[in-house]
Amino acid sequence: MTPSNLEILAYEKTPLGDLCLRRRELLSRPGTVITEITLDHQLLMSSYNTVSERALAGEALALHAGHDLSVLVCGLGLGYTAARALESDRTRRVEVIEIFPAVVGFLREGLIPLSGELLADTRFGVRQGDAYATLLAPADEHWDVVLIDVDHAPDDHLGAGNEAFYTEPGLVRAKRHLAPGGILAVWSYAESSPFVDALRAAFAVVEVVPVRYVNDLVEEEHTDWLFLARD
């Protein structure tokens, strides 16, 4: 039986497991309704804490001195990274690659909180695809900023086959998708020294940015990590 505070908006079978979009009222915060995406009953994304997802775009854009920027977002989630990129008046275009067709459908059907905002922005586009396969393939387009929020961490992958991206050869191939002066930024829930070493072998400048915030639902400080690289 579904709890009275929980509404299942969509449920899809995928090759990586059961994907669920749900909306629920927080029992500890009456009147506060949040949207969540889960995969095989594990939380992927929540609209309650979006600090680090937004910081991924904000930190990367702050590193780029240019204007008229093209931004590739790998992983749509609930759209907060893309929305933050679109907040900048220096952003000309944001293109999202999302592996799950169902998540693209959630957006287009207006099921996620930012659907209306994103779809109304003429600078925004989204397509279904494998972001890692795209970045490892020869570049047919070059981006000023590439933002990646797909895997949980460099050594905790959403699906098999993503490992090649996190190596020095994989990063060298991904770098070919960057325009001159371009920024590569990767989100993670954990720090990763091996990934930092691979980044430093492939790029001239690497920054590791901790994003700390208090999860007031459990009264704990949490830290996510951003890896930013450029030449």
Backbone as JSON, one array per atom type, in Angstrom:
{
  "sequence": "MTPSNLEILAYEKTPLGDLCLRRRELLSRPGTVITEITLDHQLLMSSYNTVSERALAGEALALHAGHDLSVLVCGLGLGYTAARALESDRTRRVEVIEIFPAVVGFLREGLIPLSGELLADTRFGVRQGDAYATLLAPADEHWDVVLIDVDHAPDDHLGAGNEAFYTEPGLVRAKRHLAPGGILAVWSYAESSPFVDALRAAFAVVEVVPVRYVNDLVEEEHTDWLFLARD",
  "N": [[0.84, -1.19, 0.0], [0.56, 2.22, -0.84], [1.94, 4.89, 1.0], [0.04, 7.6, 2.5], [1.2, 10.05, 2.17], [2.66, 9.92, -0.13], [3.06, 10.06, -3.63], [3.14, 8.31, -6.59], [4.44, 9.28, -9.53], [5.45, 8.35, -11.94], [6.58, 5.23, -13.28], [9.04, 3.13, -14.44], [10.48, 0.41, -16.22], [13.89, -0.19, -16.71], [17.06, -0.88, -18.38], [18.91, -0.61, -16.34], [17.55, -0.96, -14.05], [14.58, -0.5, -11.96], [12.98, 2.49, -12.5], [11.79, 5.28, -10.81], [9.64, 8.0, -10.44], [8.65, 10.16, -8.02], [6.48, 11.94, -5.76], [6.35, 13.5, -2.66], [5.07, 14.44, 0.56], [6.89, 15.82, 3.19], [6.98, 14.25, 6.24], [8.1, 15.31, 8.48], [8.09, 17.95, 7.91], [5.46, 19.39, 7.55], [3.46, 20.34, 4.81], [5.6, 20.78, 3.13], [6.49, 19.73, 0.05], [8.2, 17.43, -1.92], [10.05, 16.36, -4.83], [11.28, 13.34, -6.16], [13.68, 11.16, -7.71], [14.18, 7.75, -8.06], [16.21, 4.81, -8.4], [15.95, 1.47, -8.67], [15.01, 1.59, -6.06], [16.84, 3.16, -4.79], [17.85, 6.4, -3.91], [18.27, 8.81, -6.4], [18.03, 11.52, -7.05], [16.88, 14.51, -5.56], [14.51, 17.09, -5.0], [14.79, 18.5, -2.73], [17.37, 19.01, -1.55], [19.51, 20.76, -3.39], [21.87, 22.02, -3.64], [24.56, 21.26, -4.36], [24.25, 20.31, -6.96], [23.5, 22.59, -8.35], [25.73, 24.13, -7.8], [27.64, 22.84, -9.33], [27.27, 23.81, -11.96], [27.5, 26.57, -11.42], [30.12, 26.93, -10.33], [31.74, 26.07, -12.47], [31.04, 27.85, -14.55], [31.93, 30.2, -13.39], [34.65, 29.9, -13.6], [35.16, 30.25, -16.25], [36.06, 32.76, -18.47], [34.75, 33.77, -20.62], [32.1, 34.86, -22.9], [28.84, 34.3, -24.39], [28.44, 31.53, -24.15], [28.52, 28.01, -24.75], [27.01, 25.22, -23.32], [27.27, 21.92, -22.26], [25.36, 19.58, -20.65], [25.62, 16.69, -18.89], [23.47, 14.39, -17.97], [20.31, 14.8, -16.87], [18.64, 14.63, -14.57], [16.71, 16.23, -12.15], [16.86, 18.64, -13.29], [18.2, 20.84, -12.15], [20.92, 21.54, -12.43], [21.1, 22.28, -15.15], [19.28, 24.41, -15.1], [20.62, 26.23, -13.46], [22.81, 26.84, -15.07], [21.51, 28.2, -17.1], [20.76, 30.49, -15.82], [22.77, 32.32, -16.07], [23.66, 35.23, -17.83], [25.64, 35.03, -19.61], [25.43, 32.68, -20.9], [24.78, 31.1, -23.88], [23.66, 28.79, -24.91], [22.29, 25.72, -23.77], [22.66, 22.33, -23.74], [21.33, 19.18, -23.01], [22.24, 15.86, -22.29], [20.66, 12.89, -21.66], [20.52, 9.7, -20.24], [18.29, 8.08, -19.73], [15.37, 7.54, -21.47], [12.88, 7.81, -20.25], [13.24, 9.8, -18.29], [13.67, 12.07, -19.82], [11.12, 12.16, -20.82], [9.69, 12.68, -18.43], [10.35, 15.36, -18.05], [9.3, 16.59, -20.4], [6.64, 16.05, -20.12], [5.92, 17.63, -18.08], [6.29, 16.82, -15.44], [8.3, 17.23, -13.58], [9.59, 19.64, -11.2], [10.88, 21.85, -12.47], [10.1, 21.81, -15.1], [8.44, 23.6, -16.66], [9.92, 26.01, -16.57], [12.39, 25.3, -17.77], [11.64, 24.32, -20.34], [10.51, 26.56, -21.43], [12.6, 28.18, -22.05], [14.36, 29.32, -24.7], [17.0, 28.79, -25.17], [17.51, 26.27, -24.31], [17.94, 22.75, -24.7], [17.26, 19.21, -25.02], [18.21, 15.79, -25.17], [17.97, 12.25, -25.62], [20.52, 9.98, -24.75], [23.8, 8.43, -24.45], [25.97, 9.84, -22.42], [28.67, 9.36, -21.75], [29.56, 7.7, -23.83], [29.3, 9.52, -25.87], [31.21, 11.48, -25.18], [33.54, 10.01, -25.35], [33.72, 9.43, -27.97], [34.79, 10.6, -31.28], [34.92, 14.17, -31.55], [32.25, 16.05, -32.72], [31.31, 18.46, -32.19], [32.01, 21.37, -30.26], [32.38, 22.47, -26.92], [32.04, 25.09, -24.53], [31.72, 24.68, -21.83], [31.51, 21.68, -20.07], [29.44, 19.75, -18.18], [29.13, 17.2, -15.81], [27.0, 15.0, -14.34], [26.26, 12.18, -13.64], [27.15, 9.52, -12.75], [27.4, 8.14, -9.39], [29.86, 8.54, -8.2], [33.38, 8.78, -9.11], [34.32, 6.15, -8.76], [32.04, 4.73, -8.35], [29.7, 3.68, -10.15], [26.81, 4.39, -12.13], [26.04, 2.62, -14.11], [27.45, -0.28, -15.78], [30.44, -0.01, -17.75], [31.17, 2.63, -17.77], [33.65, 3.17, -16.85], [35.88, 3.81, -18.44], [35.87, 6.53, -19.0], [36.92, 7.8, -16.74], [39.62, 7.54, -16.71], [43.03, 8.48, -17.61], [43.44, 8.27, -20.51], [40.73, 8.29, -21.31], [39.86, 10.8, -20.4], [41.48, 12.47, -21.92], [40.38, 12.0, -24.42], [37.8, 12.95, -23.95], [38.38, 15.61, -23.53], [38.74, 16.63, -26.03], [36.31, 17.47, -26.83], [35.99, 19.94, -25.85], [35.93, 23.45, -26.36], [38.53, 25.91, -27.08], [39.91, 27.03, -24.04], [37.97, 25.8, -22.58], [35.95, 24.29, -19.95], [35.86, 21.4, -17.95], [33.7, 19.78, -15.77], [32.89, 17.75, -13.01], [30.54, 16.07, -11.03], [30.39, 14.55, -7.76], [29.63, 12.32, -5.05], [31.65, 11.69, -3.4], [35.12, 12.14, -2.53], [37.95, 11.56, -4.69], [41.0, 10.41, -5.08], [42.43, 8.88, -7.1], [41.01, 9.65, -9.42], [41.51, 12.39, -9.46], [44.26, 12.32, -9.92], [44.26, 11.26, -12.53], [42.93, 13.33, -13.87], [44.81, 15.38, -13.54], [46.85, 14.42, -15.09], [45.8, 14.71, -17.57], [44.94, 17.35, -17.9], [45.91, 20.81, -17.6], [45.26, 22.41, -15.39], [43.69, 21.7, -12.38], [41.01, 21.65, -10.16], [39.64, 20.89, -6.99], [36.63, 21.02, -5.46], [34.98, 21.19, -2.48], [31.57, 20.91, -1.58], [29.68, 21.92, 0.91], [26.88, 21.36, 2.97], [24.07, 21.58, 5.17], [22.03, 18.93, 5.87], [19.03, 19.27, 6.89], [17.04, 17.52, 7.46], [18.04, 15.34, 8.74], [19.74, 16.55, 10.39], [22.52, 16.75, 9.82], [25.78, 17.55, 8.59], [26.68, 17.55, 5.21], [28.86, 16.6, 2.56], [29.46, 17.12, -0.8], [31.35, 16.67, -3.86], [33.15, 18.52, -6.29], [34.86, 18.26, -9.3], [36.98, 20.09, -11.22], [38.38, 20.96, -14.33], [40.82, 22.27, -16.6], [42.7, 23.6, -19.39]],
  "CA": [[0.0, 0.0, 0.0], [1.32, 3.46, -0.91], [1.63, 5.8, 2.1], [-0.83, 8.7, 2.09], [2.0, 11.24, 1.84], [3.49, 9.59, -1.29], [2.39, 9.92, -4.92], [4.0, 7.8, -7.66], [4.14, 10.01, -10.75], [5.8, 7.51, -13.09], [7.36, 4.06, -12.92], [9.51, 2.57, -15.7], [11.54, -0.59, -16.22], [15.03, 0.21, -17.55], [18.15, -1.87, -18.3], [19.68, -0.43, -15.12], [16.68, -1.19, -12.9], [13.28, 0.17, -11.93], [13.1, 3.94, -12.35], [10.56, 5.8, -10.22], [9.5, 9.43, -10.15], [7.65, 10.24, -6.96], [6.3, 13.2, -5.05], [5.89, 13.2, -1.3], [5.1, 15.48, 1.59], [7.76, 15.42, 4.28], [6.24, 14.11, 7.48], [8.72, 16.19, 9.47], [7.91, 19.33, 7.45], [4.12, 19.44, 6.95], [3.32, 21.37, 3.79], [6.75, 20.75, 2.23], [6.36, 18.63, -0.9], [9.42, 17.31, -2.71], [10.04, 15.4, -5.94], [12.47, 12.49, -6.11], [13.88, 10.08, -8.68], [14.89, 6.61, -7.5], [16.56, 3.7, -9.3], [15.97, 0.27, -7.83], [14.68, 2.03, -4.7], [17.91, 4.01, -4.25], [17.62, 7.79, -4.29], [19.19, 9.41, -7.36], [17.93, 12.98, -7.09], [15.78, 15.07, -4.77], [14.35, 18.54, -5.13], [14.93, 19.13, -1.42], [18.74, 19.53, -1.45], [20.04, 20.89, -4.76], [23.0, 22.95, -3.55], [25.75, 20.85, -5.1], [23.91, 20.21, -8.38], [23.55, 23.95, -8.88], [27.12, 24.57, -7.7], [28.39, 22.27, -10.45], [27.22, 24.79, -13.04], [27.99, 27.87, -10.97], [31.59, 26.94, -10.2], [32.35, 25.94, -13.79], [30.85, 29.1, -15.27], [32.77, 31.22, -12.77], [36.03, 29.7, -14.06], [35.28, 30.61, -17.67], [36.04, 34.21, -18.6], [34.12, 34.17, -21.87], [30.67, 35.13, -23.05], [28.22, 33.55, -25.48], [28.95, 30.2, -23.83], [27.75, 26.8, -25.0], [27.15, 24.35, -22.15], [26.76, 20.57, -22.37], [25.05, 18.99, -19.35], [25.5, 15.24, -19.0], [22.59, 13.98, -16.89], [19.27, 15.8, -16.62], [18.12, 14.59, -13.21], [15.53, 17.08, -11.99], [17.05, 19.86, -14.07], [18.74, 21.98, -11.41], [22.2, 21.96, -13.01], [20.81, 23.01, -16.38], [18.63, 25.67, -14.75], [21.65, 27.16, -12.96], [23.59, 27.3, -16.23], [20.68, 29.14, -17.85], [20.63, 31.74, -15.06], [23.84, 33.24, -16.46], [23.43, 35.94, -19.1], [26.74, 34.68, -20.51], [25.13, 31.39, -21.51], [24.05, 31.18, -25.15], [22.98, 27.54, -25.21], [22.47, 24.58, -22.88], [22.17, 21.06, -24.31], [21.4, 18.1, -22.02], [22.19, 14.46, -22.71], [20.12, 12.08, -20.57], [20.54, 8.3, -20.67], [16.98, 7.45, -19.61], [14.28, 8.2, -22.21], [11.78, 8.13, -19.34], [13.52, 11.06, -17.61], [13.35, 13.1, -20.81], [9.67, 12.21, -20.83], [9.23, 13.38, -17.23], [10.49, 16.79, -18.32], [8.4, 17.05, -21.46], [5.26, 15.9, -19.66], [5.68, 18.58, -17.0], [6.2, 16.1, -14.17], [9.32, 17.67, -12.64], [9.3, 21.02, -10.8], [11.45, 22.87, -13.35], [9.72, 21.55, -16.49], [7.97, 24.8, -17.34], [11.01, 26.97, -16.67], [13.38, 24.85, -18.74], [11.08, 24.21, -21.69], [10.17, 27.89, -21.93], [13.82, 28.9, -22.39], [14.74, 28.95, -26.08], [18.4, 28.37, -25.18], [17.58, 24.93, -23.72], [17.59, 21.58, -25.5], [17.53, 17.95, -24.34], [18.1, 14.61, -26.02], [18.34, 11.0, -24.98], [21.77, 9.44, -25.25], [24.82, 8.01, -23.49], [26.92, 10.95, -22.35], [30.04, 8.88, -21.75], [29.87, 7.27, -25.19], [29.44, 10.75, -26.66], [32.48, 12.14, -24.85], [34.67, 9.16, -25.76], [33.72, 9.37, -29.44], [35.34, 11.82, -31.89], [34.09, 15.36, -31.33], [31.67, 16.74, -33.87], [30.9, 19.76, -31.68], [32.89, 21.77, -29.17], [31.63, 23.14, -25.87], [32.81, 25.91, -23.6], [31.6, 24.07, -20.5], [30.89, 20.35, -20.02], [29.07, 19.43, -16.8], [28.79, 15.78, -15.75], [26.39, 14.52, -13.1], [25.63, 10.92, -14.04], [27.5, 8.5, -11.77], [27.44, 8.57, -7.99], [31.24, 8.96, -7.93], [34.28, 8.18, -10.11], [34.46, 4.7, -8.58], [30.72, 4.19, -8.02], [29.06, 4.01, -11.41], [25.4, 4.08, -12.29], [25.97, 1.42, -14.93], [28.73, -0.81, -16.24], [30.92, 0.55, -19.0], [31.53, 4.04, -17.65], [34.98, 3.3, -16.24], [36.89, 4.36, -19.35], [35.9, 8.0, -18.94], [37.62, 8.29, -15.55], [41.05, 7.28, -16.88], [43.73, 9.51, -18.37], [43.08, 8.23, -21.94], [39.35, 8.7, -21.48], [39.77, 12.24, -20.21], [42.1, 13.1, -23.09], [39.39, 11.94, -25.48], [36.71, 13.86, -23.6], [38.87, 16.99, -23.65], [38.62, 17.05, -27.43], [34.98, 18.05, -27.0], [36.03, 21.3, -25.3], [36.46, 24.57, -27.14], [39.68, 26.52, -26.4], [39.53, 27.66, -22.77], [36.82, 25.11, -22.03], [35.97, 23.75, -18.59], [35.2, 20.13, -17.66], [33.34, 19.71, -14.35], [32.28, 16.47, -12.68], [29.96, 15.97, -9.68], [30.58, 13.28, -7.07], [29.3, 12.36, -3.63], [32.85, 11.33, -2.64], [36.41, 12.54, -3.07], [38.6, 10.44, -5.39], [42.38, 10.74, -5.44], [42.81, 8.34, -8.41], [40.43, 10.46, -10.48], [42.27, 13.64, -9.48], [45.53, 12.02, -10.6], [43.97, 11.13, -13.96], [42.64, 14.68, -14.36], [46.05, 16.16, -13.6], [47.64, 13.91, -16.21], [45.15, 15.09, -18.83], [44.67, 18.79, -17.94], [46.94, 21.65, -16.98], [44.79, 22.97, -14.12], [42.63, 20.89, -11.77], [40.54, 22.12, -8.86], [38.68, 20.05, -6.29], [35.83, 21.94, -4.66], [33.96, 20.56, -1.63], [30.34, 21.67, -1.39], [29.15, 21.49, 2.2], [25.58, 21.9, 3.34], [23.43, 20.85, 6.26], [20.78, 18.23, 5.59], [18.3, 19.49, 8.13], [16.11, 16.41, 7.73], [18.72, 14.44, 9.68], [20.63, 17.4, 11.18], [23.9, 16.36, 9.56], [26.47, 18.24, 7.51], [27.0, 16.64, 4.12], [29.81, 17.17, 1.6], [29.63, 16.59, -2.14], [32.63, 17.1, -4.42], [33.2, 18.93, -7.69], [36.18, 18.19, -9.92], [36.99, 21.02, -12.34], [39.66, 20.84, -15.04], [40.96, 23.1, -17.81], [44.08, 23.81, -19.84]],
  "C": [[0.88, 1.25, 0.0], [0.96, 4.38, 0.25], [0.85, 7.01, 1.6], [-0.05, 9.95, 1.72], [2.81, 11.07, 0.56], [2.64, 9.41, -2.54], [3.4, 9.44, -5.96], [3.57, 8.48, -8.96], [4.42, 9.18, -12.0], [6.68, 6.37, -12.6], [7.74, 3.34, -14.21], [10.55, 1.48, -15.43], [12.65, -0.11, -17.15], [16.09, -0.88, -17.46], [18.96, -1.76, -17.02], [18.83, -0.63, -13.87], [15.39, -0.41, -13.0], [13.46, 1.65, -11.6], [11.76, 4.49, -11.88], [10.66, 7.3, -10.02], [8.36, 9.55, -9.14], [7.62, 11.64, -6.35], [5.79, 12.87, -3.66], [5.96, 14.43, -0.41], [5.96, 14.97, 2.73], [6.98, 15.39, 5.58], [6.78, 15.04, 8.56], [8.58, 17.66, 9.12], [6.53, 19.43, 6.79], [3.97, 20.62, 5.99], [4.47, 21.44, 2.82], [6.67, 19.52, 1.36], [7.6, 18.6, -1.79], [9.22, 16.27, -3.81], [11.35, 14.64, -5.92], [12.48, 11.51, -7.28], [14.67, 8.98, -7.97], [15.17, 5.58, -8.6], [16.78, 2.48, -8.45], [15.89, 0.64, -6.35], [15.82, 2.79, -4.03], [17.72, 5.42, -4.79], [18.7, 8.27, -5.26], [19.2, 10.93, -7.23], [16.71, 13.42, -6.29], [15.71, 16.57, -5.0], [14.55, 19.26, -3.8], [16.31, 19.76, -1.23], [19.35, 19.57, -2.84], [21.28, 21.79, -4.8], [24.15, 22.53, -4.45], [25.47, 20.7, -6.59], [23.97, 21.58, -9.04], [24.98, 24.49, -8.84], [27.97, 24.03, -8.83], [28.42, 23.24, -11.62], [27.83, 26.12, -12.62], [29.49, 27.96, -10.89], [32.26, 26.88, -11.57], [32.21, 27.24, -14.58], [31.73, 30.21, -14.7], [34.22, 31.11, -13.23], [36.24, 30.17, -15.49], [35.11, 32.12, -17.83], [35.22, 34.69, -19.8], [32.65, 34.5, -21.76], [30.15, 34.27, -24.2], [28.58, 32.07, -25.36], [27.97, 29.1, -24.22], [28.06, 25.8, -23.9], [26.51, 22.99, -22.46], [26.57, 20.01, -20.97], [24.81, 17.5, -19.55], [24.74, 14.73, -17.77], [21.58, 15.06, -16.57], [18.85, 15.83, -15.17], [16.81, 15.35, -13.12], [15.74, 18.46, -12.6], [17.73, 21.01, -13.38], [20.09, 22.45, -11.94], [21.98, 22.76, -14.28], [20.18, 24.37, -16.08], [19.64, 26.69, -14.24], [22.5, 27.68, -14.11], [22.81, 28.36, -17.02], [20.48, 30.46, -17.11], [21.67, 32.77, -15.5], [23.5, 33.91, -17.79], [24.6, 35.74, -20.07], [26.5, 33.37, -21.25], [24.28, 31.59, -22.77], [23.19, 29.96, -25.37], [23.29, 26.5, -24.16], [21.84, 23.36, -23.54], [22.37, 19.98, -23.26], [21.36, 16.76, -22.73], [21.75, 13.64, -21.51], [19.98, 10.64, -21.03], [19.16, 7.65, -20.64], [15.94, 8.19, -20.44], [13.13, 8.61, -21.3], [12.0, 9.47, -18.65], [13.29, 12.24, -18.55], [11.84, 13.27, -20.89], [9.1, 12.91, -19.62], [9.26, 14.89, -17.44], [9.42, 17.27, -19.29], [6.93, 16.95, -21.07], [4.94, 16.82, -18.48], [5.63, 17.96, -15.62], [7.25, 16.53, -13.15], [9.15, 19.16, -12.37], [9.78, 22.08, -11.77], [11.04, 22.7, -14.8], [9.35, 22.82, -17.22], [9.08, 25.8, -17.58], [12.01, 26.57, -17.75], [12.82, 24.87, -20.16], [10.71, 25.56, -22.28], [11.4, 28.66, -22.39], [14.31, 28.42, -23.77], [16.21, 28.53, -26.19], [18.57, 26.92, -24.77], [17.19, 23.85, -24.72], [17.95, 20.32, -24.73], [17.37, 16.81, -25.33], [18.51, 13.39, -25.22], [19.64, 10.49, -25.6], [22.7, 9.06, -24.11], [25.91, 9.08, -23.49], [28.36, 10.47, -22.42], [30.46, 8.4, -23.14], [30.08, 8.48, -26.09], [30.81, 11.38, -26.44], [33.7, 11.32, -25.27], [34.77, 9.03, -27.27], [34.41, 10.62, -30.0], [34.37, 12.99, -31.75], [33.57, 15.92, -32.64], [31.13, 18.1, -33.47], [31.77, 20.09, -30.48], [32.14, 22.69, -28.22], [32.55, 23.97, -24.99], [32.82, 25.31, -22.2], [30.92, 22.71, -20.66], [30.69, 19.99, -18.56], [28.58, 18.0, -16.74], [28.26, 15.43, -14.37], [25.57, 13.28, -13.47], [25.88, 9.85, -12.99], [27.45, 9.07, -10.35], [28.81, 9.16, -7.64], [32.13, 8.32, -8.98], [34.49, 6.69, -9.97], [33.15, 4.04, -8.13], [29.78, 4.57, -9.17], [27.6, 3.6, -11.44], [25.21, 2.8, -13.09], [27.35, 0.97, -15.34], [29.14, -0.12, -17.54], [31.33, 2.0, -18.93], [32.97, 4.25, -17.22], [35.98, 4.01, -17.13], [36.97, 5.87, -19.29], [36.84, 8.49, -17.86], [39.13, 8.03, -15.6], [41.7, 8.44, -17.65], [43.4, 9.45, -19.86], [41.64, 8.68, -22.2], [39.17, 10.2, -21.35], [40.41, 13.01, -21.37], [41.11, 13.1, -24.25], [38.23, 12.9, -25.19], [37.12, 15.31, -23.79], [38.75, 17.51, -25.08], [37.26, 17.65, -27.74], [34.91, 19.48, -26.46], [36.55, 22.29, -26.32], [37.69, 25.12, -26.42], [39.21, 27.28, -25.15], [38.39, 26.96, -22.07], [37.05, 24.49, -20.66], [35.24, 22.41, -18.57], [34.94, 20.07, -16.16], [32.53, 18.46, -14.08], [31.79, 16.5, -11.23], [30.21, 14.6, -9.09], [30.12, 13.42, -5.62], [30.53, 12.08, -2.77], [34.1, 11.88, -3.33], [37.06, 11.32, -3.71], [39.99, 10.84, -5.82], [42.8, 10.14, -6.77], [42.24, 9.16, -9.56], [41.14, 11.81, -10.58], [43.6, 13.44, -10.19], [45.32, 11.92, -12.11], [43.68, 12.49, -14.58], [43.93, 15.48, -14.52], [46.97, 15.68, -14.7], [47.09, 14.4, -17.54], [44.99, 16.59, -19.0], [45.77, 19.56, -17.23], [46.55, 22.13, -15.59], [43.61, 22.14, -13.63], [42.29, 21.48, -10.41], [39.54, 21.13, -8.29], [37.94, 20.92, -5.3], [34.84, 21.15, -3.8], [32.75, 21.48, -1.51], [29.65, 21.13, -0.14], [27.79, 22.15, 2.45], [25.01, 21.04, 4.45], [22.14, 20.24, 5.76], [19.95, 18.3, 6.86], [17.24, 18.43, 8.41], [16.71, 15.43, 8.73], [19.71, 15.2, 10.55], [22.07, 16.96, 11.06], [24.49, 17.23, 8.46], [26.89, 17.2, 6.47], [27.97, 17.36, 3.18], [29.74, 16.4, 0.29], [30.89, 17.21, -2.72], [32.48, 17.45, -5.89], [34.66, 18.87, -8.14], [36.14, 19.06, -11.17], [38.36, 21.02, -12.99], [39.64, 21.73, -16.28], [42.44, 23.16, -18.18], [44.41, 25.3, -19.83]]
}
